[in-house]
């Protein structure tokens, strides 16, 4: 008999259906993270309307959002506005409609990038063919990005359960651009149950709108020293959105792990994933042995070999290497995103001279070489992290 979890969407605070829960907690047959990896053969709607091609992101809004939101929404040229609340949360199980549930190894969970929106405001961003997904959110359900759908093995509907006991029905899948690349999208009510707190504002502007004028108005509306940051998609003329990989994209490239929170900023990643996906090695210039992702370390090795070949190895302080793989949050408190170091997808050079928030001192020839091998440099950030190099693409 086909098992359906559609009713979970109306009960966001509940666990998965009793029969499924019995299976999850009573069965000895744990299903692995790769239990099902089929994808839907139905086309996914894409963001093809003009409003979604010109997007402005306003972040670091913190306590200023109640003032900024109505002010921005009334600006000429603004066609839609919605607040996103986001955070890393932990999945304890998931199930595709008609299939048995999957769970991570006992005592571990899967970290996922979750965001919450008001369904009424979010509806304005959806193309006509997928506006009904706002109703899914309003009913207490969740929608997945296409990449997340493939990771979870949920092609259209099913259910997900978080480690705090919140169970949510999955009511659909949309293009990654429509979730702002978050893996899972829920309503603000469900987001409150999950404790999502990091805020940013998404603003859609018409093709003829002056994005610069809108940015100026946002800056003027924010309190002095608020540090609000405005960025734009292609065609807006504003500072471009980040080229860094989303969590879902990173998982697609380097694999998904199960883990559990540990002391302070640390997380404990399942040893099976570490053994399969990372390697301990040395590379040219960096004489120190370190652990990194198998895909990433080949590009680190190639970049360091190029630095050595150009006679620039003396510009890298081999005694001040910050390593590559370490499971942790970006900052303390458990409400930030996971560091890219958790995948072994980033490494740190010349640490003491390039501390976070300070003017970087690393030689730009080193930066240019490493960037050419598929990495992004943290020194470009508005609050620079000059030691940090992060994987963004595979290098031939």
Secondary structure, DSSP 4 states (H G I P E B T S, - for coil): -----GGGGG-TTSPS-HHHHHHHHH-S-PPPTTS-----SSPPP---SGGGGSEEEEE--GGGHHHHHHHHHTSTTEEEEEEEEEEEEEEEEEEETTS--B-PSTT-BEEEEEEEE-HHHHGGGS-GGGTTHHHHHHTT-EEEEHHHHHHHT-SS-EEEEETTS-EEEEEEEE-GGGGTT-SEEEEHHHHHHHT--EEEEEEEE-TTS-HHHHHHHHHHHSPTT---EEEE-TTS-SSBPP-SPPHHHHHHHH----EEE-STTBEEE-HHHHHHHEEEE--SS--S-EEEEHHHHHHHHHHHHHHHHTT-GGGS-GGG--BS---BBSSTTS-SPBPGGGGT-EEE-S-TTS-TTSPP-S-HHHHHHHHHTTEEEGGGSSS--TTEEEE-S---
